[in-house]
Amino acid sequence: MKRYYKFFGRQFGIIIACLGIGIITVVIVPFWWWIIVVGGGVVYLGFTIMNHNNHC
């Protein structure tokens, strides 16, 4: 009986780790990627405006 609980504890740890990794990859990473993409778009738009402006 004790051996079963040891095996279950190992499986339970793997399940918790997989859930944590899943939450991080589904919620947190895409949020930061959207911030990076929007920031890159703003920088590109700013350089495009500066290059087409003849006042500089």
Summary of the structure (lengths in Angstrom):
residues: 56
radius of gyration: 23.9
end to end distance: 79.4
largest distance: 81.3
contacts: 103
relative contact order: 0.06
helix: 91%
strand: 0%
